């Protein structure tokens, strides 16, 4: 049975947030200031846990707030190749 998840950036978002010493609340506050009004700690947690989809514009804002490019936010090709089937099978 396929693992079901809704985004591929969650683990990288978590790693980058932790590397900066930020809490989920801290990241959520920065994302709200950057224009993602509905983002709170729960939304950040769901994205990091791959339980919530991340729209392309949300990923762009997340990358900007974390001071990385979208390419850096995405997992490497080997991870994507391994997880692609599960991403496609995940609920939308």
HELIX and SHEET records of a PDB file:
HELIX    1   1 UNK A   10  UNK A   19  1                                  10    
HELIX    2   2 UNK A   24  UNK A   33  1                                  10    
HELIX    3   3 UNK A   41  UNK A   48  1                                   8    
HELIX    4   4 UNK A   56  UNK A   65  1                                  10    
HELIX    5   5 UNK A   70  UNK A   73  1                                   4    
HELIX    6   6 UNK A   77  UNK A   89  1                                  13    
END                                                                             
